[in-house]
Amino acid sequence: MSKYPDERRAAALAKLTMVANNTREFERVDGLKLENWVQ
């Protein structure tokens, strides 16, 4: 998860949704909305 931490924080602050297959990896980013389109 540490490859682009600033971009993830910015997405959380902007109230954007992160689409990822491995949502567990991103759950620790406060305020980041997650969706898994693979499930």
N, CA, C and O atoms as CSV, one atom per row, in Angstrom:
chain,resi,resn,atom,element,x,y,z
A,1,MET,N,N,0.809,-1.192,0.000
A,1,MET,CA,C,0.000,0.000,0.000
A,1,MET,C,C,0.855,1.260,0.000
A,1,MET,O,O,0.329,2.330,-0.309
A,2,SER,N,N,2.088,1.197,0.315
A,2,SER,CA,C,2.901,2.400,0.479
A,2,SER,C,C,3.388,3.017,-0.828
A,2,SER,O,O,4.099,4.022,-0.794
A,3,LYS,N,N,3.033,2.456,-1.963
A,3,LYS,CA,C,3.547,2.980,-3.230
A,3,LYS,C,C,3.034,4.393,-3.527
A,3,LYS,O,O,3.805,5.234,-3.989
A,4,TYR,N,N,1.756,4.671,-3.274
A,4,TYR,CA,C,1.173,5.994,-3.549
A,4,TYR,C,C,0.309,6.465,-2.370
A,4,TYR,O,O,-0.885,6.702,-2.553
A,5,PRO,N,N,0.872,6.605,-1.187
A,5,PRO,CA,C,0.040,6.954,-0.023
A,5,PRO,C,C,-0.610,8.328,-0.120
A,5,PRO,O,O,-1.733,8.505,0.351
A,6,ASP,N,N,0.064,9.302,-0.717
A,6,ASP,CA,C,-0.512,10.649,-0.801
A,6,ASP,C,C,-1.739,10.678,-1.702
A,6,ASP,O,O,-2.706,11.382,-1.411
A,7,GLU,N,N,-1.708,9.923,-2.788
A,7,GLU,CA,C,-2.853,9.871,-3.693
A,7,GLU,C,C,-4.056,9.228,-3.006
A,7,GLU,O,O,-5.192,9.643,-3.230
A,8,ARG,N,N,-3.817,8.240,-2.191
A,8,ARG,CA,C,-4.922,7.578,-1.476
A,8,ARG,C,C,-5.526,8.512,-0.437
A,8,ARG,O,O,-6.745,8.561,-0.272
A,9,ARG,N,N,-4.685,9.241,0.252
A,9,ARG,CA,C,-5.201,10.211,1.229
A,9,ARG,C,C,-5.986,11.310,0.532
A,9,ARG,O,O,-7.027,11.740,1.029
A,10,ALA,N,N,-5.501,11.766,-0.606
A,10,ALA,CA,C,-6.208,12.801,-1.364
A,10,ALA,C,C,-7.563,12.287,-1.828
A,10,ALA,O,O,-8.547,13.027,-1.793
A,11,ALA,N,N,-7.630,11.035,-2.260
A,11,ALA,CA,C,-8.905,10.444,-2.677
A,11,ALA,C,C,-9.872,10.398,-1.503
A,11,ALA,O,O,-11.061,10.673,-1.668
A,12,ALA,N,N,-9.380,10.059,-0.337
A,12,ALA,CA,C,-10.232,10.012,0.854
A,12,ALA,C,C,-10.749,11.407,1.198
A,12,ALA,O,O,-11.931,11.572,1.499
A,13,LEU,N,N,-9.885,12.398,1.155
A,13,LEU,CA,C,-10.295,13.768,1.471
A,13,LEU,C,C,-11.291,14.310,0.455
A,13,LEU,O,O,-12.163,15.106,0.804
A,14,ALA,N,N,-11.169,13.886,-0.791
A,14,ALA,CA,C,-12.073,14.343,-1.850
A,14,ALA,C,C,-13.356,13.519,-1.890
A,14,ALA,O,O,-14.227,13.753,-2.727
A,15,LYS,N,N,-13.466,12.558,-0.983
A,15,LYS,CA,C,-14.635,11.675,-0.884
A,15,LYS,C,C,-14.843,10.866,-2.168
A,15,LYS,O,O,-15.971,10.644,-2.606
A,16,LEU,N,N,-13.728,10.433,-2.756
A,16,LEU,CA,C,-13.779,9.581,-3.940
A,16,LEU,C,C,-13.847,8.119,-3.515
A,16,LEU,O,O,-13.633,7.794,-2.347
A,17,THR,N,N,-14.141,7.255,-4.452
A,17,THR,CA,C,-14.235,5.826,-4.179
A,17,THR,C,C,-13.082,5.101,-4.856
A,17,THR,O,O,-12.839,5.277,-6.049
A,18,MET,N,N,-12.377,4.285,-4.085
A,18,MET,CA,C,-11.287,3.463,-4.616
A,18,MET,C,C,-11.878,2.129,-5.044
A,18,MET,O,O,-12.521,1.440,-4.252
A,19,VAL,N,N,-11.657,1.773,-6.297
A,19,VAL,CA,C,-12.098,0.477,-6.811
A,19,VAL,C,C,-10.873,-0.421,-6.852
A,19,VAL,O,O,-9.889,-0.114,-7.525
A,20,ALA,N,N,-10.939,-1.538,-6.124
A,20,ALA,CA,C,-9.791,-2.439,-6.052
A,20,ALA,C,C,-10.269,-3.858,-5.791
A,20,ALA,O,O,-11.313,-4.075,-5.175
A,21,ASN,N,N,-9.502,-4.804,-6.262
A,21,ASN,CA,C,-9.810,-6.204,-5.994
A,21,ASN,C,C,-9.458,-6.556,-4.552
A,21,ASN,O,O,-10.146,-7.366,-3.930
A,22,ASN,N,N,-8.406,-5.963,-4.017
A,22,ASN,CA,C,-7.956,-6.238,-2.659
A,22,ASN,C,C,-8.312,-5.059,-1.753
A,22,ASN,O,O,-7.441,-4.266,-1.395
A,23,THR,N,N,-9.572,-4.945,-1.388
A,23,THR,CA,C,-10.006,-3.817,-0.561
A,23,THR,C,C,-9.430,-3.888,0.847
A,23,THR,O,O,-9.292,-2.857,1.505
A,24,ARG,N,N,-9.096,-5.067,1.314
A,24,ARG,CA,C,-8.542,-5.226,2.658
A,24,ARG,C,C,-7.283,-4.369,2.835
A,24,ARG,O,O,-7.049,-3.809,3.907
A,25,GLU,N,N,-6.493,-4.276,1.792
A,25,GLU,CA,C,-5.244,-3.507,1.827
A,25,GLU,C,C,-5.494,-2.021,2.091
A,25,GLU,O,O,-4.646,-1.345,2.673
A,26,PHE,N,N,-6.648,-1.510,1.668
A,26,PHE,CA,C,-6.920,-0.077,1.748
A,26,PHE,C,C,-7.838,0.306,2.903
A,26,PHE,O,O,-8.109,1.490,3.102
A,27,GLU,N,N,-8.321,-0.668,3.665
A,27,GLU,CA,C,-9.258,-0.383,4.754
A,27,GLU,C,C,-8.669,0.519,5.825
A,27,GLU,O,O,-9.414,1.176,6.553
A,28,ARG,N,N,-7.368,0.562,5.934
A,28,ARG,CA,C,-6.747,1.378,6.985
A,28,ARG,C,C,-6.654,2.865,6.638
A,28,ARG,O,O,-6.210,3.658,7.469
A,29,VAL,N,N,-7.059,3.254,5.442
A,29,VAL,CA,C,-7.067,4.671,5.058
A,29,VAL,C,C,-8.401,5.266,5.505
A,29,VAL,O,O,-9.442,4.991,4.909
A,30,ASP,N,N,-8.362,6.078,6.549
A,30,ASP,CA,C,-9.582,6.674,7.093
A,30,ASP,C,C,-10.289,7.519,6.044
A,30,ASP,O,O,-9.665,8.339,5.369
A,31,GLY,N,N,-11.592,7.313,5.912
A,31,GLY,CA,C,-12.405,8.121,5.018
A,31,GLY,C,C,-12.429,7.657,3.578
A,31,GLY,O,O,-13.178,8.208,2.771
A,32,LEU,N,N,-11.633,6.659,3.232
A,32,LEU,CA,C,-11.584,6.175,1.852
A,32,LEU,C,C,-12.717,5.185,1.611
A,32,LEU,O,O,-12.813,4.160,2.286
A,33,LYS,N,N,-13.568,5.498,0.649
A,33,LYS,CA,C,-14.662,4.598,0.286
A,33,LYS,C,C,-14.107,3.531,-0.650
A,33,LYS,O,O,-13.330,3.833,-1.556
A,34,LEU,N,N,-14.505,2.295,-0.429
A,34,LEU,CA,C,-13.974,1.176,-1.205
A,34,LEU,C,C,-15.077,0.403,-1.901
A,34,LEU,O,O,-16.174,0.241,-1.366
A,35,GLU,N,N,-14.774,-0.072,-3.099
A,35,GLU,CA,C,-15.669,-0.968,-3.828
A,35,GLU,C,C,-14.829,-2.044,-4.486
A,35,GLU,O,O,-13.744,-1.781,-5.004
A,36,ASN,N,N,-15.350,-3.262,-4.456
A,36,ASN,CA,C,-14.700,-4.375,-5.139
A,36,ASN,C,C,-15.634,-4.814,-6.247
A,36,ASN,O,O,-16.669,-5.421,-5.972
A,37,TRP,N,N,-15.294,-4.524,-7.488
A,37,TRP,CA,C,-16.141,-4.860,-8.624
A,37,TRP,C,C,-15.948,-6.294,-9.080
A,37,TRP,O,O,-16.676,-6.764,-9.955
A,38,VAL,N,N,-14.986,-6.999,-8.507
A,38,VAL,CA,C,-14.705,-8.380,-8.903
A,38,VAL,C,C,-15.632,-9.352,-8.180
A,38,VAL,O,O,-15.968,-10.404,-8.724
A,39,GLN,N,N,-16.043,-9.018,-6.981
A,39,GLN,CA,C,-16.891,-9.926,-6.184
A,39,GLN,C,C,-18.223,-10.149,-6.834
A,39,GLN,O,O,-19.056,-10.882,-6.300
